[in-house]
Amino acid sequence: MIGQALDRVDGPAKVAGQATYAYEHWDDGQPLYGFVVGATIGTGRITRIDTARAERSPGVHMVMTHHDTPAQGAPDLSIPFEYWRAFPVLSRADVRHYGEPVALVVAATFEQARAAAPLVDIEYAGEAGSYDFAACRHQAYAPDSLIYGMIPTDTAVGDFDAGFDTAPVRIDERYTTPYEFSQPMEPHACLVEPHGEDLIVHVSSQIVDAARASIASTLQIDPERIHIVTPYVGGGFGSKLRIHHETILAAFAARALNRPVKVALTRQQIFHLTGVRPTSSQRVRLGAERDGRLVAIAHEVTMHTNRHEEYIEPTATTTRSLYAAPHRLTRHRLVPLDLPRGEDVRAPGEAPGLLAVESAMDELAYALEMDPVELRIRNEPELDPERGVPFSDRHLVECLRDGARRFGWESRPAQAASLREGRWMVGYGMAAAIRGHLQAPTKVAVRLQADGTAVVRSDMTDIGTGTYTILTQVAADGLGLPPDRVRVELGRSEFPVSMGSGGSWGATNSCTALHRACEALREKLLATASNDARSALHGLDPAGAAFVDGGVRIGGASETLSEIVARNHPDGVEAEGETLAMTDDPNYQDYALHSYGAHFAEVGVDADTAEIRLRRMLGVFSVGRVLNAKTARSQLIGGMIWGVGAALEEEGAVDPRSGAFVNRDLAQYLVPVHADISEVDAVVLDGFDDKANVLGAKGVGELGICGAGAAVANAVFNATGVRVRDFPITLEKVLPGLPPMDD
Amino acid sequence: MRSFTYERATDARGAVAAVSRPGAKFISGGTNLLDLMKLEVERPSHLVDISRLPLTDIEELPDGGLRIGAQATNSDTAADARVRTHYPVLTQALVAGASGQLRNKASVGGNLLQRTRCPYFYDTAAGCNKRDPGSGCSAIGGFNRIHAILGVSDACIATHPSDMAVAMTVLEAQVELLDADGSARRVAVTDFHRLPGDTPHIETVLRPGEMITGVVLPPPPPGRQIYRKVRDRASYEFALVSVAVIVATDRGTISSARAAFGGVAHKPWRSVEAEAALTGHPAAMATYRAAAEAAMRDAVGRGHNDFKIELARRTLCRTLAQAAQATEAG
């Protein structure tokens, strides 16, 4: 059952419109609608705010500003993951970035609230802000803190300068990556229903426990009073790891009015209010012997951060494990700007970092006149090159070789700009993928009911990834049940606490915990049956028991689960399983745990206009054991398409005068559409990483992005001979390098 | 969105009468107007729905031309066999625009009247002379990658986003208008849209209350028609630069040529300079280059959009070469 391509168990409800999302609940009747009013300056302070006109607008129930908000908790910076920290809103007259909420209008309908929003009369004292990353790059500083409270910002092994200086072949280039956004299909939304002192919070969230903790500490109330409900989440990509303004504002309004209140951000607001992937400037230096062996690797990253709220994207961290080289250096530096805060955006770190490093490796391959696949194989490390520990289960070389064979890499044009098909310049590119496999404490309960069905419960979320489906499979496997006799219930704070969906850890955290819960439940059932004189299994040795087809068999004797449960536990019987924190799991000390892959891309570049079109793409991945072949493939393909977008299209443009993201809708912030994506396939190697967990499975979700964009960028170079180091590769960056027009 | 009243017009005369009240606007497919209303860029107090007026026919005219009702959808127009056969540049332009869903809703008249995609026009907190006359142009000195390079003013550098109108320009289409007093007139599509000048908020020569009833295509000129759209992604995206050409050749010499650009100006940009540099000259790259130089002689970039000048040149050259090659072959 585990690994099979089981269709999504929540699929029919979703396509039939029966999956209810946060903004759509109606349990307490007609809610009121809140609309966020955002600052129209980037830096400064509110000198006067007059809500009278807005309050008189039809249907308006209240207008909240920083004058009206109750006392709020402050973020506790000692909490390593910021998602659990307080998130105060409307707490000061200062404006720290464009679009920051300055008021909330609550009205009987959404349109009434939106119509009243411009009637809030605000005067600002604007100040000169810093919005231009390139102009401020000299202000970069070394952060004091660790990344996520646990990863050092800087590392050094050997003597990089000496190693690099003596290397016969050197690459020293700077790559820049733009502001990027998560932009899930479901906007950030929250409906809060007050029930006495309690709040029922329907919120689109990736981590229930974090949402609860953050709301409780912001509102300064007992977490037990907060009941999070988020059974369906329409994508998050990091932007729903923590709750944002919409949630706290809805809670304040609901408490003030003692009515259900819901707040959703508009698509335009999402660009300013839910975090942004920092823009970066990355210097990559590679020093190699003429045979391709690296002697020195340096990856130095400078990125923007909001001046008041530091965020460090771990952009150089996987460079620490990717290739062998005796002399190494990685660094993260921050440039304080008055722009929206950085937050995790899908594959934080690897997505921009591998764009740079895997482009540089391609440049090195051309400098060496070596096949880029071969170059990577020659630099395969035996041990983790910085930590010196063994890899748990590293199959990068197999991914490279298998991908090259499947893709037909041997027919690539070795010379850039050498393959033409009519008006198209055609190129092949490839890149390696690596992503750390993470783990976090998670609990899952499984209950067997008297009718022989199982109910799985956790506050784990399904953000469109397939959590319901894989947990169904693990429970069916663990209890010997057909999958249609398993029901999975997720996304409620009353359920056992998980670490939610994020960092590609949700699947393995929750499935490992559930697997252990099933083990515990089997033991309970066997003990029950063995001690029950009425059972066909009475007195038999449970060591030989098999759970199959909804029953237990020991030797020739068997009994159905429903008989055992109904007789002994008429209210059902339950067990819980858990997954440990990385810090409590010795494998994380003794091994380097990653998942791997190799991307291959073919692009066509119009020889006249420099329009770049993906022609085909293949990823081959090693992720340990796959939990569901279909959902894993969907995750990987989705990630690869993100990579295509990062290489060719996505870029948040900042207005240098206001600090606003100018192109703040999905008609202007481009992501790939169907016509951009022709033939994309993902292949997963058979595997089992016994150091990762009992299931042998590792994280999948974000791996597909890692390196994908670099494969596309490298293909553009192979097609045109033009190396663009400033992402995304839009046509004007290639155009000047194209050959002159011919007849 | 502000509250508004709504009525559905049942005949053309009634529609123009209904829209004469202050604050009233026509609505047809609503693919642009509704977005603008949500953002309060447009704030009509009354909408007159003309989408069900009997103006959807596409009919042949005695002179061999074609009349397209203003309420014909973009999809139906693109799919019409007579359009596809005799005006292929129009079909190519239409199907290059928007998405299938939008083309099913959007009307021919509405397509001509769609507003610019300048991000500052959409942002009511930003200065924009088109949205709020006298408030300045934020695109100048701002993010202006998609903006105009020809016919601009210091008041506005916005582009007209239509593909269809660019094709209609080289087809020398006429726009049929019905005034509130019941009088009808025709305006050449080239004269229908205005350059921004000091009044970028006045985008067309439409009089208050005047309604587009149809578009008349003259009999197709000789030659091969091509619409070429260059954009950042393969679909569902406005043109960075587009080119519509109609080229006829005679034994290696260009006997007639028409050329227009999209994505470069406040209106579909017919380049008489390029046409003059083509007609009577050899069908060869040197000629196309000269035409492209002539077309872009007065082009001005504003920074982010500088590339459009060379992109427009190259796109015109290649499209002309393809059209000339096809006429020679055919």
Boltz contact constraints between the chains, C-beta under 6 A:
constraints:
  - contact:
      token1: [A, 40]
      token2: [B, 125]
      max_distance: 6.0
  - contact:
      token1: [A, 111]
      token2: [B, 1]
      max_distance: 6.0
  - contact:
      token1: [A, 115]
      token2: [B, 2]
      max_distance: 6.0
  - contact:
      token1: [A, 608]
      token2: [B, 314]
      max_distance: 6.0
  - contact:
      token1: [A, 608]
      token2: [B, 318]
      max_distance: 6.0
  - contact:
      token1: [A, 609]
      token2: [B, 230]
      max_distance: 6.0
  - contact:
      token1: [A, 609]
      token2: [B, 315]
      max_distance: 6.0
  - contact:
      token1: [A, 653]
      token2: [B, 143]
      max_distance: 6.0
  - contact:
      token1: [A, 655]
      token2: [B, 142]
      max_distance: 6.0
  - contact:
      token1: [A, 655]
      token2: [B, 143]
      max_distance: 6.0
  - contact:
      token1: [A, 662]
      token2: [B, 119]
      max_distance: 6.0
  - contact:
      token1: [A, 662]
      token2: [B, 143]
      max_distance: 6.0
  - contact:
      token1: [A, 663]
      token2: [B, 119]
      max_distance: 6.0
  - contact:
      token1: [A, 668]
      token2: [B, 119]
      max_distance: 6.0
  - contact:
      token1: [A, 670]
      token2: [B, 232]
      max_distance: 6.0
  - contact:
      token1: [A, 670]
      token2: [B, 233]
      max_distance: 6.0
  - contact:
      token1: [A, 673]
      token2: [B, 233]
      max_distance: 6.0
  - contact:
      token1: [A, 673]
      token2: [B, 235]
      max_distance: 6.0
  - contact:
      token1: [A, 673]
      token2: [B, 236]
      max_distance: 6.0
  - contact:
      token1: [A, 675]
      token2: [B, 234]
      max_distance: 6.0
  - contact:
      token1: [A, 675]
      token2: [B, 235]
      max_distance: 6.0
  - contact:
      token1: [A, 676]
      token2: [B, 233]
      max_distance: 6.0
  - contact:
      token1: [A, 676]
      token2: [B, 234]
      max_distance: 6.0
  - contact:
      token1: [A, 732]
      token2: [B, 307]
      max_distance: 6.0
  - contact:
      token1: [A, 735]
      token2: [B, 307]
      max_distance: 6.0
  - contact:
      token1: [A, 741]
      token2: [B, 317]
      max_distance: 6.0
  - contact:
      token1: [A, 743]
      token2: [B, 285]
      max_distance: 6.0
